[in-house]
Amino acid sequence: ENTEFIISNIISLGRKLKLKFIAEGVETFEQADYLKDVGIHYLQGYVFGRPVSINEFIENF
């Protein structure tokens, strides 16, 4: 409950300041869905993949 309250207030303030948001450490699709629903613009974390070196990124993506 406190986490959602804090997140919603940070997002509210950010919207007033016309900021974009990045959520780090997203570990589940449930978290990702919630964060997208409340207005987070960018997400990163293990739910999408493990960290990779720049060379590995270039080779695979």
N, CA and C atoms as a LAMMPS dump frame, in Angstrom:
ITEM: TIMESTEP
0
ITEM: NUMBER OF ATOMS
183
ITEM: BOX BOUNDS ff ff ff
-5.0000000000000000e+02 5.0000000000000000e+02
-5.0000000000000000e+02 5.0000000000000000e+02
-5.0000000000000000e+02 5.0000000000000000e+02
ITEM: ATOMS id mol type element x y z
1 1 1 N 0.824 -1.198 0
2 1 2 C 0 0 0
3 1 3 C 0.864 1.257 0
4 2 1 N 1.849 1.319 0.884
5 2 2 C 2.708 2.497 0.939
6 2 3 C 3.492 2.674 -0.352
7 3 1 N 3.935 1.564 -0.926
8 3 2 C 4.705 1.643 -2.168
9 3 3 C 3.863 2.257 -3.277
10 4 1 N 2.638 1.794 -3.44
11 4 2 C 1.76 2.337 -4.478
12 4 3 C 1.45 3.809 -4.226
13 5 1 N 1.275 4.186 -2.972
14 5 2 C 1.016 5.585 -2.615
15 5 3 C 2.204 6.457 -3.004
16 6 1 N 3.394 6.006 -2.679
17 6 2 C 4.608 6.762 -3.003
18 6 3 C 4.774 6.873 -4.515
19 7 1 N 4.618 5.754 -5.22
20 7 2 C 4.764 5.767 -6.678
21 7 3 C 3.764 6.723 -7.313
22 8 1 N 2.509 6.66 -6.899
23 8 2 C 1.495 7.521 -7.518
24 8 3 C 1.773 8.997 -7.256
25 9 1 N 2.287 9.329 -6.086
26 9 2 C 2.602 10.73 -5.792
27 9 3 C 3.832 11.214 -6.553
28 10 1 N 4.825 10.362 -6.707
29 10 2 C 6.001 10.729 -7.502
30 10 3 C 5.588 10.959 -8.956
31 11 1 N 4.751 10.075 -9.481
32 11 2 C 4.284 10.214 -10.861
33 11 3 C 3.463 11.489 -11.023
34 12 1 N 2.615 11.773 -10.075
35 12 2 C 1.803 12.986 -10.131
36 12 3 C 2.689 14.23 -10.183
37 13 1 N 3.694 14.279 -9.337
38 13 2 C 4.623 15.405 -9.335
39 13 3 C 5.376 15.474 -10.663
40 14 1 N 5.849 14.333 -11.133
41 14 2 C 6.582 14.291 -12.394
42 14 3 C 5.757 14.76 -13.572
43 15 1 N 4.495 14.39 -13.597
44 15 2 C 3.614 14.835 -14.688
45 15 3 C 3.488 16.349 -14.696
46 16 1 N 3.356 16.923 -13.511
47 16 2 C 3.253 18.384 -13.418
48 16 3 C 4.526 19.058 -13.915
49 17 1 N 5.659 18.377 -13.741
50 17 2 C 6.944 18.91 -14.195
51 17 3 C 7.294 18.459 -15.613
52 18 1 N 6.378 17.723 -16.246
53 18 2 C 6.555 17.201 -17.612
54 18 3 C 7.804 16.322 -17.735
55 19 1 N 7.994 15.447 -16.749
56 19 2 C 9.127 14.523 -16.744
57 19 3 C 8.734 13.177 -17.339
58 20 1 N 9.717 12.44 -17.806
59 20 2 C 9.533 11.048 -18.234
60 20 3 C 10.119 10.169 -17.137
61 21 1 N 9.63 8.926 -17.039
62 21 2 C 10.048 8.034 -15.966
63 21 3 C 10.701 6.77 -16.493
64 22 1 N 11.697 6.284 -15.751
65 22 2 C 12.33 4.994 -16.009
66 22 3 C 12.243 4.191 -14.718
67 23 1 N 11.661 2.997 -14.792
68 23 2 C 11.614 2.099 -13.635
69 23 3 C 12.715 1.059 -13.801
70 24 1 N 13.582 0.961 -12.812
71 24 2 C 14.667 -0.015 -12.834
72 24 3 C 14.333 -1.168 -11.905
73 25 1 N 14.884 -2.325 -12.204
74 25 2 C 14.726 -3.473 -11.317
75 25 3 C 13.386 -4.174 -11.43
76 26 1 N 12.732 -4.066 -12.583
77 26 2 C 11.445 -4.729 -12.783
78 26 3 C 11.697 -6.231 -12.917
79 27 1 N 11.072 -7.012 -12.05
80 27 2 C 11.354 -8.448 -11.999
81 27 3 C 10.199 -9.337 -12.43
82 28 1 N 8.982 -8.797 -12.521
83 28 2 C 7.837 -9.616 -12.919
84 28 3 C 6.992 -8.864 -13.949
85 29 1 N 6.235 -9.633 -14.741
86 29 2 C 5.329 -9.003 -15.7
87 29 3 C 4.214 -8.255 -14.978
88 30 1 N 3.849 -8.722 -13.8
89 30 2 C 2.836 -8.018 -13.006
90 30 3 C 3.336 -6.614 -12.649
91 31 1 N 4.589 -6.511 -12.212
92 31 2 C 5.172 -5.2 -11.916
93 31 3 C 5.198 -4.335 -13.171
94 32 1 N 5.626 -4.923 -14.288
95 32 2 C 5.71 -4.177 -15.546
96 32 3 C 4.342 -3.643 -15.951
97 33 1 N 3.316 -4.474 -15.876
98 33 2 C 1.96 -4.045 -16.235
99 33 3 C 1.492 -2.906 -15.338
100 34 1 N 1.716 -3.045 -14.027
101 34 2 C 1.31 -1.997 -13.087
102 34 3 C 2.015 -0.682 -13.417
103 35 1 N 3.328 -0.752 -13.618
104 35 2 C 4.101 0.462 -13.873
105 35 3 C 3.681 1.135 -15.179
106 36 1 N 3.401 0.354 -16.211
107 36 2 C 2.909 0.934 -17.468
108 36 3 C 1.542 1.571 -17.253
109 37 1 N 0.681 0.901 -16.492
110 37 2 C -0.67 1.41 -16.246
111 37 3 C -0.669 2.739 -15.503
112 38 1 N 0.318 2.949 -14.62
113 38 2 C 0.348 4.193 -13.845
114 38 3 C 1.172 5.284 -14.519
115 39 1 N 1.699 4.995 -15.718
116 39 2 C 2.334 6.059 -16.483
117 39 3 C 3.843 6.055 -16.563
118 40 1 N 4.473 4.954 -16.2
119 40 2 C 5.922 4.879 -16.346
120 40 3 C 6.234 4.689 -17.83
121 41 1 N 7.155 5.47 -18.351
122 41 2 C 7.448 5.466 -19.785
123 41 3 C 8.41 4.372 -20.213
124 42 1 N 9.408 4.089 -19.387
125 42 2 C 10.441 3.117 -19.748
126 42 3 C 10.675 2.164 -18.582
127 43 1 N 10.914 0.896 -18.899
128 43 2 C 11.13 -0.131 -17.881
129 43 3 C 12.404 -0.902 -18.199
130 44 1 N 13.104 -1.32 -17.152
131 44 2 C 14.235 -2.213 -17.357
132 44 3 C 14.326 -3.147 -16.171
133 45 1 N 14.853 -4.335 -16.41
134 45 2 C 15.011 -5.301 -15.337
135 45 3 C 15.08 -6.715 -15.868
136 46 1 N 15.268 -7.648 -14.95
137 46 2 C 15.441 -9.051 -15.317
138 46 3 C 14.227 -9.652 -16.008
139 47 1 N 13.052 -9.069 -15.839
140 47 2 C 11.874 -9.599 -16.531
141 47 3 C 12.068 -9.529 -18.052
142 48 1 N 12.884 -8.596 -18.505
143 48 2 C 13.138 -8.431 -19.935
144 48 3 C 14.42 -9.121 -20.379
145 49 1 N 15.307 -9.381 -19.461
146 49 2 C 16.564 -10.043 -19.8
147 49 3 C 17.666 -9.672 -18.829
148 50 1 N 18.698 -10.484 -18.844
149 50 2 C 19.832 -10.23 -17.956
150 50 3 C 20.706 -9.123 -18.546
151 51 1 N 21.53 -8.482 -17.731
152 51 2 C 22.448 -7.477 -18.267
153 51 3 C 23.427 -8.122 -19.247
154 52 1 N 23.779 -7.402 -20.298
155 52 2 C 24.728 -7.901 -21.292
156 52 3 C 25.764 -6.817 -21.594
157 53 1 N 26.912 -7.255 -22.085
158 53 2 C 27.946 -6.302 -22.494
159 53 3 C 27.5 -5.61 -23.78
160 54 1 N 28.143 -4.507 -24.098
161 54 2 C 27.789 -3.789 -25.324
162 54 3 C 28.033 -4.66 -26.548
163 55 1 N 29.106 -5.45 -26.528
164 55 2 C 29.392 -6.329 -27.67
165 55 3 C 28.303 -7.382 -27.849
166 56 1 N 27.865 -7.976 -26.747
167 56 2 C 26.797 -8.976 -26.819
168 56 3 C 25.5 -8.337 -27.302
169 57 1 N 25.231 -7.133 -26.857
170 57 2 C 24.031 -6.425 -27.297
171 57 3 C 24.059 -6.211 -28.808
172 58 1 N 25.18 -5.714 -29.306
173 58 2 C 25.313 -5.451 -30.742
174 58 3 C 25.148 -6.735 -31.55
175 59 1 N 25.724 -7.829 -31.073
176 59 2 C 25.63 -9.104 -31.784
177 59 3 C 24.203 -9.642 -31.841
178 60 1 N 23.439 -9.435 -30.786
179 60 2 C 22.116 -10.052 -30.679
180 60 3 C 20.946 -9.142 -31.035
181 61 1 N 21.157 -7.857 -31.004
182 61 2 C 20.034 -6.956 -31.236
183 61 3 C 20.345 -6.033 -32.387
